[in-house]
Amino acid sequence: MRSLWQFIVALARELGDEAAYARHLRARGVPPSGAEWRKFSDEKMRGKYSRAKCC
């Protein structure tokens, strides 16, 4: 039962970008901040919306 709960929490963190943000911070070696969250969000949105869509 405990492992199921851990899986659910990990899934929620992935869906909510919390885990991705933590990886972003670790990769850059910076502390969490509002400015860093903005950089993370901008990079994510730029990547998502810069890809051309067909038809």
C-alpha positions, 0 to 999 in steps of 0.5 A: 500500500505504501509503494502505491501511495509513493507512486501516486505522489511521484506521478502527481509531482510529474504532472504538476511539473514539480519534479521537472523543476527540481531536475532543472534546479539540480542541473543548473545548481541554483536555489529555487526562486521566482525568477528561476521558476520563470526561466523554467516555465519560459523554456518549457513553453518555448519548447512546446509552442515553437514546434510547428504543427501540421494540418 
